[in-house]
């Protein structure tokens, strides 16, 4: 038996929760994520650095099945952090609200179980009738890529703040 001086306790490194956009396609999680500490701050929330609209062409290049689809036709969601109540919000299509998917998202993005809310939002739907109502026109008559409110049911001013902060971050990176 080893002596006590040979035994060591190694602490598990603390994992940083991540903000993200994601899709679930054929039971596979497709994602673009950002550590919380590198998120984009607005007055009320911290959001990731990616948008579904901007990232969709990347997925279309990688997945030929996506080439004829618009980004809102595959079940998707967004993870952001609300500052006021210090919780993570996962906005996602209602078809994704299963125990299996929720568990997957908590583990994959290192989210605290007690500090995470799973919510639906009209912007995160794959239902053609709901999409038609949201955009006031049939899905197949819209242009291939359509800008959607990226953070769901939060106030519109968060979108404005997020867009401004994202532009500033990109300008800073490009020099």
Secondary structure, DSSP 8 states (H G I E B T S, - for coil): ---GGG-----------EEEEEEEETTEEEEEEEEGGGSEE-SSEEE-S--HHHHHHHHHHH-GGGTTS-GGGS-EEEEEEETTTTEEEEEE-GGG-SHHHHHHHHHHTT--STTEEEE--TTS---HHHHHHHHTS-GGGS-SS----TTTTS-HHHHHHHHHHHHHHHHHHH-
